[in-house]
């Protein structure tokens, strides 16, 4: 993912919804064996991405004692993005290890060179892993979060993250690096993890459809005002589905059986107010610009050199940030707080009775259904 170009300093009704899912089972009359459930499409199984998250020494220096809480807040945003219905698959992001590197001598060599840092981190994370997928200390992929200003090329430091395409479940290459620049770093982490799932950029030729403009979502090459970083494009859904459908995600089928880090159910903006979000992005003393309050783009005060003004990285205010009495930000919009609904995993209800046979003579089919309503699946409404 690339950093957006920064402008010169200057002063310048959505609804929640619930959908019930339905599963149908079939029985062949006249057959000795009765099938209580049809053979499920491989993708309908839930996937568990066991993640080792690593924070480098610069993260420790910058965030201090709040580091673990902050990192888990970032990963809770990532987990919510991977639970969005637009992804078309049941994917659970699970933090099984959180490694904090207190000194540069402890972990991998991290430098401004993004490709070298990724290679060093991939080599190092192998030493922290157990290959047995059922082992409590096994991880499926490794994520490095760093405050190093990483660069994709010489004197071109507009890179926010890097990963290799389609490496998930490969113990040697399933890894990604992301530069931390505030709460919006969660979008970078989700984006780079998307590459590990073999997902190209939204503007890739692989995503081009005749007569249809590119959609810019999680896998947009650059995060800007027109990007929806909370949702997935149809192209991303297609590539993730194909990747899993061809058996590349087999390491995700097992449930974690060791320690799991709890991801905060609190909305990040309710924990880090708008001024704290500015400090996380631009440093101590930065505050929200008083006349540029909007959920879609965070504008913060700047006092660099002799010029004072406002600047932005084109990042939205975090969900849950207050934007008025009884109002808060949600996916770039200011909405009433009672419209906010946290995602809820649905669970299957009981099977209903079998219906009548599809044929009056010979082999036929009887069907039964059950609803995903105990509880019903609840998803966050989408802002396009």
N, C-alpha and C positions, 0 to 999 in steps of 0.2 A: 504494500500500500504506500502511496505517495502522500507527502504533506501538501496541503493546499497552498497556493501562492498567497502571501499575506498582503493585504492592501496597506497603503500608507496610513499612518494614524490620522484619524479625523473624528469630528463630532457629527458627525452627520445624523355545525353540530355533529359530533361523533357519538356513537352509541356502543355500549357493551352488548355482548350476545352470548348465548350458550347453544351448543349444538350437541344433540345426542347422537352417538355413533351406534350402528347396528351391525351385528354379526349374524350370519346365517349358517346353519348346519344342514347337511343333507343326509338322507338315509335311502338306500336302495332296497325296495321291497323284493322279497324273494331271495335275498342274499343272506348267508349265514351270519356274516359279520355286519354289525350295525355301526355306521360311522356317526359318532356324536358330534364331531366337528370336521368341517372340510379341511383339506390340507391348506394351511394358511400360506399366502404368498410370503416368501422369505422376508420381505421388507416389513411385514406387519409385526414382526417381533421387536420388542424394545431393545435398544442398543445402549450400552453403558461405556462411555469413553472415560477410562481411568487415566486421570491426568496428574503428572508431577509438575507442579509449578515451582519455578526457581526465581528468587529475587536476588539481584546482585548487590555488591557492597555499596554502590552509589544509591540504590534504593534505601538501604539501611541508613546511610548518612542523611538522606533527605527526609525520610518519614519517621525515623526513630522508633519509639515504642508503639506507634500506631500502625506499623508496617503490616502486620498480619491481618488486622481488621480491614485495612485498606485493600490489600491484595484479594482477600475473600469477597470484598464488595465488588471489585472489578470482575471477579469470576462469577459472582451471582448475576451480573448483567449478561455475561457471556452465556451462562446456562439458560437464562430467559430467552435469549436470541435463538438458541438451539431448540427451545421448546415451542417456538412460534409455529402456528399451524401452516404457514407458508412454506416450511421446509419439507413438508410432505412425508416425513418419517418420524418415528418415535426415538429421539436421541436425547440421552441424559448425560450431561457433563458432570462428572464426579471427581472431586479433588481427593486423591488418595495420599499424596505427599506434598508437603510445602517445605521447600528447602531454602533457607536464608543464608546467603554467603556473606559473612561479616568482614572478610578481608579478601583482597584480590588474589592472595596466594592460595586460598582454599579451593576455589572452583576453576571453571574454564577461563581461558584468556579471552577477555572481552575488549574489543577495540572499536574504532570508528568504522572499520571495514565490515560491512554487514555480512558479506559472503564468508569471510574468514571467521567471524564471530559465530555464524550459524554452524560452520564446519566444526569449530572447537567445541561448541555446546553439544552438538550431536555426538561427538566422540566421548565427551565427559558424561553425558546422561546415560550412556551404556554402562558405565561403571556403577551407576546408582540403581540399576534395574535388575530384576530377577526374570529370566526368560520364561519360567513356568507361569502360564497365564492364570492358573488357579492360586498362585502364591499371593499372600496379603501384601507383599512388597512389590508386586508387579505393576508397571504402568504401561498403558497403551501408547501414550504420546507425552512428550515433554514440552513445556512452555517456559521460555525465559523472558522475564520482564526486566528491562534495564533502563537506566536514565542516561546511558551513553547516547550521544548524538550520532546515530549510525548513518553511514553513507553508502549509497549504492554504487557510486563511482567517484573517482578522484575529484575533489572540490565540488561534488554535487551531493549535498546532504539533505535531500528532500525525501529520504526513505524513512518510513515509520516501522516497517516490519519485513520479515523475509521467511519464506518456507519453500520446501520443495514439493512439487505437485504429486499427489497420489501416493504418499509414503506411509499412510496410516497402517498400523500393525506390523510395519517393518522395524524391528528393534534397533537397526542401525541408523535409520533416516527419519523416523517419525518424530519430528521436532520442529519448533518454530521459535523465532525471536520477535519481540515487540518492544518498541520504545515507549516508555511511559511519559505521557504529557498531560496528566489529569485524568478525570474519570472517563473521558472519551477514548482512553487507551483500551478500554474494553472492546470497542468496535474494531480496533486493530487486531487484538487477540482473536476475536471471532473470525475476522477476515483471514488471518494467516492460518487458523485452524481449518477454515474452508478450503484453502489450498491443499492442506494435508489430506482432506477428503476428495482431492482431485477436481476441485471446482475452479474454473478459470475466472478471469475478470468479466464483469458484466458487459464490457464493451469488446470482448474478444470476438473474433470471427466465428468461433464455435457457438456464440450466442446470437448470431445474426439471423433474423427471420425476414423474409421478403415483405416489405410494406409495413413493418413494425419497428418503431423506434426502440432503442435500447432502454431497458429498465435499470435504474441505478439504486441498488439496495446494498446488502452486506458486502457483496463482492465488487462494488464500484472501485475503480482504480484509485480514485481520489475522493475523500470525504468533503463535500461542499454543501451549500444551502439546499440543493435539489436532491440530495441523497436521502434515502430512507434506510438508515443503518440498522433498523430493528427487524427488518423483514427480508425475505429471500426472493429473488427473481425466479421466474418460471424456468429459466436456464439453469440456475443454481440447483433448484429442486431436481431437475432432470439429471444433472451430473451426479449429485449425491445418490439419487435412486439407482442409477446405472452402476455406480461404484459399489454400492452395497449388494445390488442384485447379482452382480458377477462374482460374489464371494470374497471381495477384498476386505470386508469388515468382520471377519469371523472372530477376531480377538475381542469384539465388542459384545458378544452374545452372553458372556458370563457376568453374573452380578458380582460386584465387589464384596469380598468377604473379610476385609480387614477394616482398619480405622478409616472413617470418612469424615472430612471436614464439613461442618455445617455451613451452608451458605445462607446469608442473612435474608430473611423474608421482608425486611424493611426496604422501602424504595430508597435508592442512593441519595436523592435530593432531600430526603427528610433527615438524613444523617449528616450530609455535607451541604450547608446552605450555599447560596449563590456566591457570596464573597469568598468562602472557602474554596469553591470550585475555581474562582479566578486565581487564588493563590496557588492551587495545585497546578494550574496551567501556566501562569506567568511569574510566580514567585511571591514572597512575602510582601504585604502591603498593597497588592493589587486588589481592586474592588470592582463590583459591577458598575458600569456606566449608568448614571441615574436616568438619562433620557433615552437609553437604548435597551430597555427591558423587553425582551421577547423570548419565548420558549424555543424558537427555531434556531437562534444563533446567540451564543454568549459573547457579549462585548465587555471588555474589562479595561480599567484604567491603566495607563502606561506612563512612566516617568523616566524614560530612557533619554539620556543626554539633557539638552535644554528644552526639548519639546515635550509637552504634555498632551495627551489625547486618549483616544480609545482604540483598541485593537481587538482582533478576533482571530481564531483559528478555524472559524466556520463550524464549530462544534455546537450541538444543541445543549440546552440546559438539561441537567440530569432529571430523569423521571422522579416526581415527588417534590420538586423544587416549588416553593410557594410563589404564585404569580398573581395573588390577589386574595381578598377575603373569601375563604371557603373554596379557593381555587388552587390548582397546582399543575405543573407541566406534565404532559404525557405525550411522548413521541412527537415533540415539537409543537404541540398545541396546548393552550391554557384551557383546562376543563375543570368542571366542578369535581370536588373530591369524591362524591358519592358515585361518580361514573367509573371510578377506578376499580378494577377487578383483578386480583392476582390469579395467575394460571393455576388450574387444579387438574391433576391427572384423573381421568375417568376410570372407573372400575366396572367390570361386567356385572350385570344383574343375573337373575336365574333364567334358565332356558324355559321357553314356553312350550306348549303342547305341539306335537307334530300335526301338520295339516293333512289334508286328504292326498291320496296318491295321484300322481300326474297321469297315470294310465289305468284303464279299467282291466287291462289284460297284459300279461307278460311283465317284463321288468319296468319299474317306474321309480319315481322319486317322491319322497315325502320330505318336507322341510320344517325346520323349527328356527325360531329367532330368539335372540336375547339383546337387551339394550345396554349401552354403556351409560348407565344412569345411577350408579350407586358408589360414589356420587357422579353427577354428570361432568363431562369434560368442559372446563371453562377456559376460554382463551381471551387474550387482550385484543381489543378492537384495533384495527389497522388504520394507520394514517398513510395514505398514498401521496 
